Amino acid sequence: MNNLKKTTIAALLAATVLLSACGNNGNTTQTTQSAATTTAATTVNNETTETTTAAETTQVTAETTIEDTSTKLVEDEVYTSGDFEYMLDTANALDDYQPITIKRYTGSDKVITIPEEIDGYTVDNINKNAIEGYECTVELPDSLKDISAEPFDGSDNTMIYKGETYWDTGIILLKMMLNGTDFDVVEPPIKDFEYRYDSDLDGIAITRYKGKEEAIRFPAEIDGEPVIALLSTSDEIKYAEIPEGIKVIGDRAFNDSDLVKISLPESLERIEDYAFSGSKIRSMTIPENVTEIGHGAFLQARGLISVEMPDHMTRMGMLVFEGCSALKSIKLPTGIEKLEKDVLSGCTSLTELTIPEGVKEIGSIKGLDNLKTINLPDSLEKLGDFAFDSCPSLKNVVLPSNLKCLTGFYGCDSLTEIVLPDGLETIYDAFITPAIK
């Protein structure tokens, strides 16, 4: 019996060595291993227990190794790919879905394109201060689901998402769109306003908002008197709802504010100088009763992409839209006879501009980098100094038949053809460009 036991154990060990040497190749090897294990089980109980335990240990070890080398991201750990540092977006992660958030961009490109995927993971979020210290344009992926309200640190930048431009604190509108939310508008108590009675306006003029709310509805009445004008407000307001009855938005009322959206009443008649200059306003629909817009009303409102104005408006001051670099299109009022100095200068996103019939004089409009087409009215008689200077994408111009005085078009390097009218009387400092032969 002892000899049989020793012989069987020896046979089992030999079979095991043979299996190892063969590398477990093919079904035949697996069958032999199974037979060897069965023999051991039949013959020697102690050795069977040891063999089974070893097999189980080998299996557990293999599973642990697979887990350790899996592609699952670790929460709070920072990963690097090229110029991007990213983390697992735990807020949106699922067992079978591991989206990532951009933690930081470490490059220095002036135009940054964030891909939809990095290392096979979907980009669906961007952290606070992900881009630091310099001005640039950031092209966002369609996969985006959320974004910090402050993705930039110490710089004024532009973000483009699905063809739409969002500048600086205008990012809050993008964030709300992605999250499916809107401003939570409140009506502050009267004590949060400073105001005075204005005899010229025969009503109350609000001179300051002292509260901390970012989205407010202004009062229509204070102390039994109608509110007629907003002369000054607060830099921190992001959304403003202006009630019916208000006729005037005063000088610098929202100047350099964080305002990104406003609702104006039909009662509004006048927007005064620099009322929205430097604000973050994104779009503007000017009510039908407004007849004039003051100087620099939207000066350097670099997030403004669209504006609608009533046709019967009779006056637009100088610099009204100067530096509105995101403005893509504009329909000018037909009631205006003169376009003042620099009314559209620096609107670098405009590609086409139509001056309405009725305009007789155009002051300087320059620095329209992407302007390709100008449509000038037959009513035009004078082009002022620097008119359409530095419009390097402009290729041809047809001047109207009634034009008497011409200057401008300096630095229009792509301009190769121009048709001069027969009645033109004066030309000076015009068409200084190497393209025209």
Secondary structure, DSSP 8 states (H G I E B T S, - for coil): -HHHHHHHHHHHHHHHHHHHHHTS-HHHHHHHHHHHHHHHHHH-HHHHHHHHHHHHHHHHHHHHHHHHTS----TT--EEETTEEEEE-TTT-BTTB--EEEEEE----SEEE--SEETTEEEEEE-TT-EESS--EEE--TT-----S--EESS--EEEETTEEEEGGGHHHHHHHHHT-----B---GGGEEEEEETTTTEEEEEEE----SEEE--SEETTEEEEEE----TT-SEEE--TT--EE-TTTTTT----EEE--TT--EE-TTTTTT----EEE--TT--EE-TTTTTT-TT--EEE--TT--EE-TTTTTT-TT--EE---TT-SEE-TTSSTT-TT--EEE--TT--EE------TT--EEE--TT--EE-TTTT-S-TT--EEE--TT--EEEE-TT-TT--EEE--TT--EEEEE---TT--
